[in-house]
Amino acid sequence: MVSKAASFFLYFTFASFLSPAKSTTLEPQALDSFNVSYIQNLGLCSYTVIITTSCSSPRYTRDQISLAFGDAYGNQIYVPRLDNPSSRAFEGCSSDTFHLRGPCAYQICYVYLYRSGPDGWMPGTVKIYSYNSRAVTFNYNRFLPGDIWYGFNYCNAASFSQRKEISRTWFVLLVLGSILCALS
């Protein structure tokens, strides 16, 4: 028969692994050395990029906004200027859609924004639809620092940490099951 202390320990351990897992969402990071000149020319493909501007952002911005995104294989799409004050782009609580053409890429797994200007700007999300893969969304919801590339790189980190978390959970559940079988 299993003691009360052992039962409590097993229950607590089992319950903690069944509770919702910690998010593996990475926070946006500044990128000190980002080479926008590294662009492979593997065909010409279409992309749709939808950028929402947070309601916490200034109502209007004169900032210059650049975008770079790509895949894990070095295929990169670079847009030096997305902003256009006459088009009222990047106003607070708004969404702007850009139809871009650039080198063909596989699954998009990184995005970086570059902001230069006096106003400050807070993107909400960046959603990228590519010609041959599923759409991907990057959640910013914070002011971009000025004059530095700032964004996400999920190319290796996110998939590795998710696989590691799943493997660890299954291993612990297997061990707990074995202990419960041995104690009963």
C-alpha positions in Angstrom: 0.0 0.0 0.0 1.2 3.5 -0.8 1.9 5.8 2.1 0.0 9.2 2.3 3.2 11.1 1.8 4.1 9.1 -1.3 0.5 9.5 -2.6 0.6 13.3 -2.1 4.0 13.5 -3.8 2.9 11.5 -6.8 -0.4 13.4 -7.1 1.4 16.8 -6.8 4.1 15.8 -9.4 1.5 14.3 -11.8 -0.8 17.3 -11.5 2.0 19.8 -12.2 2.8 18.0 -15.5 -0.8 18.0 -16.5 -1.3 21.7 -15.9 -1.0 24.0 -18.8 2.6 24.2 -20.0 4.6 27.4 -19.9 4.4 29.4 -23.1 7.4 28.9 -25.4 6.7 32.3 -26.9 9.9 34.2 -27.2 10.0 37.9 -26.6 11.2 40.2 -29.3 15.0 40.9 -29.1 17.3 43.5 -30.4 19.7 42.3 -33.1 23.1 43.9 -33.0 24.4 42.6 -36.3 21.8 42.0 -38.9 23.0 41.7 -42.5 20.2 42.9 -44.8 22.5 42.5 -47.8 22.4 38.7 -47.5 19.6 38.0 -50.0 19.5 34.9 -52.1 17.8 35.3 -55.4 15.8 32.0 -55.6 13.0 33.1 -57.9 10.4 35.8 -57.3 7.5 35.2 -55.0 4.6 37.1 -53.5 3.9 37.8 -49.8 1.2 39.6 -48.0 2.2 41.3 -44.7 -0.4 42.7 -42.3 1.0 44.9 -39.6 -1.3 46.1 -36.9 -0.4 49.2 -34.9 -1.2 49.1 -31.2 -3.8 51.5 -29.7 -1.0 52.5 -27.3 1.1 53.8 -30.2 1.0 57.5 -31.0 -2.0 58.4 -33.2 0.3 59.4 -36.1 3.9 58.6 -36.7 6.5 60.1 -39.0 9.0 57.3 -38.2 10.6 55.4 -41.0 9.8 51.7 -40.8 11.8 48.9 -42.5 11.0 45.2 -42.5 13.1 42.0 -43.0 11.9 38.5 -42.7 12.9 35.1 -43.9 13.3 31.3 -43.4 15.9 29.0 -41.7 17.8 28.5 -45.0 19.0 32.1 -45.5 16.3 33.2 -47.8 15.4 36.8 -46.8 13.0 39.4 -47.9 14.0 43.0 -47.2 11.8 46.1 -47.5 13.8 49.3 -46.8 10.8 51.6 -46.3 7.2 50.6 -45.6 6.1 54.0 -44.2 4.4 56.6 -46.3 3.0 59.5 -44.3 0.6 60.5 -47.1 -1.0 57.1 -47.0 -1.6 57.4 -43.2 0.3 54.1 -42.6 0.9 53.0 -39.0 -1.7 55.2 -37.3 -2.7 54.0 -33.8 -5.4 51.3 -33.7 -5.0 50.5 -37.4 -4.0 47.7 -39.7 -1.9 48.1 -42.8 -1.6 45.5 -45.6 1.4 45.3 -47.8 1.7 43.1 -51.0 5.3 42.4 -51.5 7.4 40.6 -54.0 10.8 39.2 -53.2 13.0 36.1 -53.2 11.2 32.8 -52.6 11.5 31.5 -49.0 10.3 28.4 -47.2 8.4 28.6 -43.9 8.9 32.1 -42.5 10.4 31.9 -39.1 12.0 35.3 -38.4 10.9 38.9 -38.7 12.7 42.1 -37.8 11.5 45.7 -37.8 13.7 48.8 -37.9 12.3 52.2 -36.7 14.0 55.5 -37.2 12.4 58.8 -36.3 11.2 61.1 -33.5 7.7 59.8 -32.7 8.0 56.2 -31.4 5.8 53.5 -32.7 4.3 50.4 -31.2 3.4 47.5 -33.5 0.8 45.1 -32.3 1.3 42.1 -34.6 3.1 41.3 -37.9 1.3 38.5 -39.9 3.0 37.2 -43.0 1.3 35.1 -45.6 3.7 33.4 -48.1 3.1 31.7 -51.3 3.8 28.1 -50.2 3.5 27.9 -46.4 1.1 28.6 -43.6 0.7 32.2 -42.3 2.8 33.1 -39.3 2.1 35.8 -36.7 4.6 37.6 -34.5 3.3 39.5 -31.5 5.2 42.6 -30.6 2.9 44.8 -28.4 5.8 47.0 -27.3 7.5 50.2 -28.5 10.3 49.6 -30.9 13.7 51.0 -29.9 15.1 53.4 -32.4 17.8 52.7 -34.9 18.2 49.0 -34.3 16.7 45.9 -35.9 14.2 44.4 -33.4 12.1 41.2 -33.6 11.9 37.5 -33.5 13.8 34.5 -34.7 11.9 31.3 -34.2 14.0 29.4 -36.8 15.6 27.1 -34.3 14.8 28.1 -30.7 11.0 27.6 -30.6 10.8 24.3 -32.3 13.7 22.9 -30.2 12.2 24.1 -26.9 8.7 22.7 -27.8 10.2 19.3 -28.7 12.3 19.3 -25.5 9.2 20.2 -23.3 7.1 17.4 -24.9 9.8 14.8 -24.5 10.4 15.8 -20.9 6.7 15.6 -20.1 6.2 12.2 -21.7 9.3 10.8 -19.9 8.1 12.0 -16.5 4.6 10.6 -17.1 6.2 7.3 -18.1 8.3 7.2 -14.9 5.3 8.2 -12.7 3.2 5.5 -14.3 5.9 2.9 -13.6 6.1 4.0 -10.0 2.4 3.8 -9.5 2.3 0.3 -11.0 5.1 -0.8 -8.8 3.5 0.6 -5.7 0.1 -0.9 -6.3 
